[in-house]
């Protein structure tokens, strides 16, 4: 799930860049944290950039279709007895039996857009949850912003709040929360991906964004923006 069908070197570069976005990763985790329980499944865990934030939970499992990513994540957290990572595809019906257990929380960050049959993926997530468990989704927002960097990253789509809520409802979830985030990021993404057609965000932009994240996050916690670069949706399985 971490890279879809993109070349391995591109996927590793994206994972490396995301690992360096500490403040941004922390912001994402802070948005999800109020809904995270004690047993966590991270779908599309990549090299483990978000797994490290949930190591205090009772049980954590990460899955990804990239064997190289799973190997790197496994080495990174080899000393953690409460965590395991394995190769699995959330759209494969065998994934449900392969994982072999259920969870009270599923985390899926910047992954669903890589999956051609996202409705099937959401249905399988529902099966992997305990009754009353939650799926926490973080996805790129607004189809209008789809550009060169989405193409390099293997995105099939960007979502609106309505489209993702609808898919989750069809998969059996009740929506508990949904909101856009990172309003200023839309402008930079439009410039880089739509106007300049870049493959990656320039390092200088990443550095500036990292410094701005605490202020942006503080404002958006008080006033949720009407639109944003990303979308958070929390769905709950029937108890």
GIPE-V966875 format. One record per run of one state. SS is the DSSP state (h for helix, s for strand, l for the rest). FROM is the first residue (numbers start at 1). TO is the last residue. If there is no record, write none. Layout:
ss->{SS	SS}
from->{FROM	FROM}
to->{TO	TO}
This chain:
ss->{l	h	l	h	l	s	l	h	l	s	l	h	l	s	l	h	l	s	l	h	l	h	s	l	h	l	h	l	s	l	h	l	s	l	h	l	h	l	s	l}
from->{1	8	20	22	34	39	44	51	55	59	65	67	77	83	88	94	100	103	110	112	115	118	129	142	143	146	148	153	159	160	161	171	173	182	185	196	203	223	230	238}
to->{7	19	21	33	38	43	50	54	58	64	66	76	82	87	93	99	102	109	111	114	117	128	141	142	145	147	152	158	159	160	170	172	181	184	195	202	222	229	237	239}
